[in-house]
Amino acid sequence: MNKDKKMNTYFLGISVLLISCSACNSMKNENRQLQEEVIAVHDSIMPKMGLFVGNNLKVTTLLTKMDSLKQVHPDLDTSSLKQQLVNLQTDLKLTNEAMTDWMHNFDPEHENKKPEEVHTYLQEQLQAIRRLKDQFSATEQKSQHVLATYRIK
């Protein structure tokens, strides 16, 4: 009977070890997928940074040519336009800075961290990059609207 008890204990130990390894591998796979999703969202909005730099230059040009615009469009409310352009310029700058900050703070290496810690971190990063994507979309729409109003392409 003692031998049977040892065998049962041995099989129980092996079973627990196998289940533990399986759960660990599952969490690692899930973490890999999460990281891929974070990077995919990042990659989808990254090209807009260049667009925003270009749009910022267009806004700067409009701001410096306010007198010329007033001559062409005498009924133009230049103070309102100037405020709209300054606000857009601020949004473009802040959105690009938010992306730069996120990229500098993102840690793709997860050495010496438990899979559960990595999972929590990646979920937080996915939420953060999705919020950033929303910010990029809003800034892009605002930029398109303002620049289209003045036929700036």
Number of C-alpha atoms within 10 A of each C-alpha: 6 7 8 9 10 11 12 12 12 12 12 12 12 12 12 12 12 12 12 12 12 12 12 15 13 13 17 17 13 14 21 15 13 19 19 14 17 21 15 14 15 19 11 10 17 16 10 15 18 11 14 21 15 14 21 21 13 17 23 14 11 19 17 12 11 15 13 11 16 13 10 9 11 11 9 13 10 16 10 10 16 16 12 14 21 16 13 21 22 14 21 25 16 15 22 22 13 15 20 13 11 16 12 9 10 12 11 11 8 11 8 7 10 12 19 13 12 22 19 12 17 23 17 13 21 21 12 14 24 16 12 20 19 13 19 24 15 14 22 20 12 16 22 15 12 17 18 11 9 11 9 12 9
